Amino acid sequence: VKEVANLSLVSSACDVVSAAYASTKESHPCLRSVCDAAEKGVQSVSEVTASCVQPVLATLEPHVAAVSEYASKGLDKLGEKLPLLPKPVEQILSDTKELVSSRVAEVKEAVSS
């Protein structure tokens, strides 16, 4: 999970969503109270779940480590096949706009010829 979260694409997407969430909370007071209540509920559930799951995780730790190793290798292979993963969202959008713009220019040139 940490490796996935550390990918530039994932972390920048999370930053964008977080900023949008914060902005929405600031600009809509009614939503702010609903969001605050939801956040407190999620925090409480997370704390209770963590305390209940902790003994089970301690027992399963060797298995979790093995699965984590396989997942890490799979993520490395996926990163090789998808060059977008290490790029932040802003760069992907910029590259896409640039590509579309150049293709449109090529089409315009072909049509005018």
C-alpha positions in Angstrom: 0.0 0.0 0.0 2.8 2.4 0.8 4.5 1.8 -2.5 1.3 2.4 -4.4 0.6 5.6 -2.4 4.2 6.8 -3.1 3.7 6.6 -6.9 3.7 10.1 -8.3 0.4 9.5 -10.2 -1.4 8.2 -7.1 0.0 10.8 -4.7 -0.6 13.7 -7.0 -4.2 12.5 -7.6 -4.7 12.2 -3.9 -3.4 15.8 -3.5 -5.9 17.0 -6.1 -8.8 15.2 -4.5 -7.7 16.4 -1.0 -7.5 20.0 -2.2 -10.9 19.8 -3.9 -12.4 18.3 -0.7 -10.9 21.1 1.5 -12.1 23.7 -0.9 -15.6 22.3 -0.9 -15.7 22.2 2.8 -14.5 25.9 3.0 -17.0 27.2 0.4 -20.1 25.3 1.6 -20.8 25.6 5.4 -23.6 23.1 5.3 -21.4 20.5 3.7 -18.6 21.3 6.2 -20.7 20.1 9.1 -21.7 16.9 7.3 -18.1 16.2 6.3 -16.8 16.9 9.8 -19.4 14.4 11.2 -18.4 11.8 8.6 -14.7 12.3 9.4 -15.3 11.7 13.1 -17.3 8.6 12.3 -14.6 7.2 10.0 -12.0 8.0 12.7 -14.0 6.2 15.4 -14.6 3.1 13.2 -10.9 3.0 12.2 -9.8 3.1 15.8 -12.1 0.3 16.8 -11.2 -1.8 13.8 -7.5 -1.3 14.3 -7.7 -2.5 17.9 -9.7 -5.6 16.9 -7.6 -6.5 13.9 -4.2 -5.9 15.5 -4.0 -9.4 17.1 -4.9 -11.1 13.9 -2.4 -9.1 11.9 0.4 -10.1 14.4 -0.5 -13.7 13.8 -0.5 -13.3 10.0 2.6 -11.1 9.8 4.8 -13.7 8.0 2.1 -14.3 5.4 1.5 -10.6 5.0 5.3 -10.0 4.4 5.3 -12.7 1.7 2.3 -11.2 -0.1 3.8 -7.8 0.2 7.0 -9.0 -1.5 5.0 -10.5 -4.4 2.9 -7.3 -4.7 6.0 -5.2 -4.8 7.4 -7.2 -7.6 4.1 -7.0 -9.5 4.0 -3.3 -9.0 7.5 -3.0 -10.4 6.5 -5.0 -13.5 3.4 -2.8 -13.8 5.5 0.3 -13.6 7.7 -1.0 -16.5 4.6 -1.5 -18.7 2.8 1.7 -17.7 5.2 4.6 -17.9 2.4 7.0 -16.7 2.6 5.6 -13.1 5.7 7.6 -12.0 4.4 10.8 -13.5 2.3 13.3 -11.5 -1.2 14.1 -12.8 -0.3 17.6 -13.9 2.5 16.3 -16.1 0.2 13.7 -17.7 -2.4 16.3 -18.4 0.2 18.6 -19.9 1.7 15.9 -22.0 -1.8 14.9 -23.2 -2.7 18.5 -24.1 0.6 18.8 -26.0 0.0 15.6 -27.9 -3.6 16.5 -28.8 -2.5 20.0 -29.9 0.2 18.7 -32.2 -2.2 16.1 -33.7 -4.7 18.9 -34.3 -2.1 21.0 -36.0 -1.1 18.1 -38.2 -4.7 17.5 -39.2 -5.2 21.3 -39.9 -2.1 21.3 -42.1 -3.2 18.1 -44.0 -6.7 19.6 -44.6 -5.3 23.0 -45.8 -2.9 21.2 -48.2 
